[in-house]
């Protein structure tokens, strides 16, 4: 399964008020393993960035003044995400901005792309976290603390850095390996107009799959039964291959 863990930064909070994308960061995973393939792009939004937004992500008007406009990078970005499952924290926000940019291309008569949901599955990790941890804080920072994921290098928001952290959080929430072995130096240092990148990922060999013992299967079924008693539904019931 091909998944793209994605994050964006914007000029403000609402595209209906004319706000635009200024940064996209995404990493590719296949069968829950990072491939080392990433997409990172700063974008000239053709408008001013709000001061409140700058205080969150630190991206100034001067930083993106010489970056390409979305229309210039749309095809490369679309080629990177098309057909994948997108893993996004608070997906309606990011997808809303991407669809807005694509619709503007359509309005100019130049786009064959979008909307996102027509070409990609979308998994919202915020909704997943709210289901797993009802009544608790489920921001990315809160989830890092809960799952003991180091995000000490995250002083400001950054699309590629946040995508890398979200990938670790997603794997932790879904019971997978969280050591992604990705180099976050580009995002941590502010990055550049790097487009699609390939970065080496250390691999120790093929994934070893061990069949559970009868005792482990029994313990698994008991755990699922307790989850069903405590909640309205059990997320694992909808996962293929899970023994019920």
Secondary structure, 3 states (H helix, E strand, C coil): CEEEEEEEEECCCCHHHCCCEEEEEEEEEECCEEEEEEEEEECECCCCCCHHHHHHHCCCHHHHCCCCEHHHHHHHHHHHHCCCEEEECCHHHHHHHHHHHHHHHHHCCCCCCCCHHHCCEEEEHHHHHHHHCCCCCCCHHHHHHHCCCCCCCCCCCCHHHHHHHHHHHHHHHCCCCCCCCCCCHHHHCCCCCCEEEECCCCCCCCCCCCCCCHHHHHHHHHHHHHHHHHCCCCHHHHCCCCCC
